[in-house]
Amino acid sequence: MGIPEYEAKRYEGKVKDGNILLSVHTEDSDERDRAKQILEAGGAEDISFTSESSVPKADKASEVR
């Protein structure tokens, strides 16, 4: 899932303890900040975020049809 193994183990333990793991994908930092505000307003704890590498868009000439 693109997260370090130590974080995955921590999340696994929390889920096994009955907690909920929620992943939100956003297009930019404004959306990320808004998602964080919504989660905090709902009582979420342990909110973290990471950025991912962007994937280059396929060139029209190289698309498989």
C-alpha positions as CSV (number, residue, x, y, z in Angstrom):
1,M,0.0,0.0,0.0
2,G,3.0,2.3,-0.1
3,I,3.5,2.7,3.6
4,P,6.4,1.6,5.7
5,E,6.2,-1.8,7.3
6,Y,6.3,-0.5,10.9
7,E,3.3,1.7,10.2
8,A,1.4,-1.2,8.5
9,K,2.1,-3.3,11.7
10,R,0.8,-0.5,13.9
11,Y,-2.4,-0.1,11.8
12,E,-2.9,-3.9,11.7
13,G,-2.8,-4.0,15.5
14,K,-5.3,-1.1,15.8
15,V,-7.7,-2.8,13.3
16,K,-7.4,-6.1,15.3
17,D,-8.3,-4.1,18.4
18,G,-11.6,-2.9,16.7
19,N,-10.5,0.4,15.3
20,I,-11.3,1.5,11.7
21,L,-8.7,2.3,9.1
22,L,-9.7,4.8,6.5
23,S,-7.7,5.9,3.5
24,V,-8.6,9.0,1.5
25,H,-7.0,9.9,-1.8
26,T,-6.9,13.6,-2.6
27,E,-5.7,15.5,-5.7
28,D,-3.9,18.3,-3.9
29,S,-3.0,19.8,-0.5
30,D,-6.3,21.8,-0.3
31,E,-8.3,18.7,-0.6
32,R,-6.0,16.9,1.9
33,D,-6.5,19.7,4.5
34,R,-10.3,19.6,4.0
35,A,-10.3,15.9,4.5
36,K,-8.3,16.2,7.7
37,Q,-10.8,18.9,9.0
38,I,-13.7,16.6,8.2
39,L,-12.1,13.6,10.0
40,E,-11.1,15.7,13.0
41,A,-14.7,17.1,13.3
42,G,-15.9,13.5,13.3
43,G,-13.6,12.6,16.2
44,A,-10.9,10.8,14.2
45,E,-7.6,10.1,16.0
46,D,-4.1,9.4,14.7
47,I,-4.6,11.2,11.4
48,S,-1.6,11.1,9.2
49,F,-0.8,11.7,5.5
50,T,1.8,10.9,2.9
51,S,2.3,11.9,-0.6
52,E,2.8,9.5,-3.4
53,S,4.8,9.7,-6.6
54,S,2.8,10.9,-9.6
55,V,2.4,8.4,-12.4
56,P,3.2,9.9,-15.8
57,K,0.1,9.9,-18.1
58,A,0.2,7.5,-21.0
59,D,1.2,9.0,-24.4
60,K,-1.7,8.7,-26.8
61,A,0.7,6.9,-29.3
62,S,1.6,4.3,-26.8
63,E,-1.9,3.5,-25.5
64,V,-3.0,-0.1,-26.0
65,R,-6.5,-0.3,-27.5
